[in-house]
Amino acid sequence: MNEDRQPKFFLGQTLATPGALESIQEANQSPMEFLQQHVAGKWGEVDEEDASENENVLLHGERILSVYRTTQDVKLRVITEADRSATTILLPEEY
């Protein structure tokens, strides 16, 4: 298997808020598109500081944040909890 296809961390239980699911559905996309990028370490639209922090927390077990946009330009956050028990897709205003 290709190295960038190996998950960088465990997602835990995957969850999504109703608002995020509606936005993903309206864009004719799948939550898996965003989860696959997240677990591969492709953090999306986070700033350099958050991207660097994500790389550091892979070793230290803190929260991991990615930011993506649907094809309809709706911003989504994907957050994996520090204990890796759950990963949630949500709209920024639902955070």
C-alpha positions in Angstrom: 0.0 0.0 0.0 1.2 3.5 -0.8 2.7 5.3 2.2 0.4 8.4 2.0 -2.6 6.1 2.1 -1.6 4.8 5.5 -3.7 6.4 8.3 -1.6 8.7 10.5 -3.9 8.1 13.5 -7.0 6.4 14.7 -10.3 8.2 14.0 -12.3 6.5 16.7 -16.1 6.7 16.3 -17.0 9.0 13.4 -19.7 11.5 13.9 -21.2 14.4 12.0 -23.6 17.1 13.0 -26.9 17.4 11.1 -25.8 20.8 9.6 -22.6 19.3 8.3 -24.3 16.2 6.9 -26.9 18.5 5.1 -24.1 20.6 3.6 -22.2 17.5 2.4 -25.3 16.0 0.9 -26.2 19.3 -0.8 -22.7 19.3 -2.4 -23.3 15.7 -3.6 -20.3 14.6 -1.6 -19.6 11.9 1.0 -18.3 12.4 4.6 -15.6 9.8 3.7 -14.0 12.3 1.4 -13.2 14.6 4.3 -12.4 11.8 6.8 -9.9 10.2 4.3 -8.0 13.5 3.8 -8.0 14.2 7.6 -6.6 10.7 8.6 -4.0 11.0 5.8 -2.7 14.2 7.3 -4.0 16.5 4.6 -5.2 19.2 6.9 -7.0 21.4 4.3 -7.3 25.1 5.0 -5.8 25.3 8.5 -3.1 27.9 8.9 0.6 27.1 9.2 0.5 27.1 13.0 -2.4 24.7 13.2 -0.8 22.4 10.6 2.4 22.3 12.5 0.5 21.7 15.7 -1.3 18.8 14.1 2.0 17.2 13.1 3.3 17.6 16.7 0.1 16.2 18.3 0.3 13.0 16.3 3.1 12.1 18.7 1.7 13.6 21.9 -2.0 12.8 21.7 -3.9 16.1 21.6 -6.8 17.2 19.5 -6.4 17.3 15.7 -8.1 19.8 13.5 -8.7 20.0 9.8 -10.7 22.5 7.7 -12.2 21.7 4.3 -14.8 23.2 1.9 -17.5 21.4 0.1 -17.9 21.9 -3.6 -20.6 24.4 -2.6 -18.0 26.4 -0.7 -19.3 25.5 2.7 -16.6 25.3 5.3 -16.4 22.1 7.4 -14.2 21.3 10.5 -13.1 17.8 11.2 -11.9 17.3 14.8 -10.4 14.2 16.3 -10.5 14.1 20.1 -7.2 14.0 22.0 -7.9 10.4 23.2 -8.8 9.4 19.6 -12.2 8.2 20.8 -14.1 10.1 18.2 -13.8 12.3 15.1 -16.6 14.8 14.3 -17.4 16.7 11.1 -19.2 20.0 11.9 -19.8 23.5 10.6 -17.7 26.2 12.2 -20.7 27.8 13.9 -21.5 24.4 15.5 -18.1 24.3 17.3 
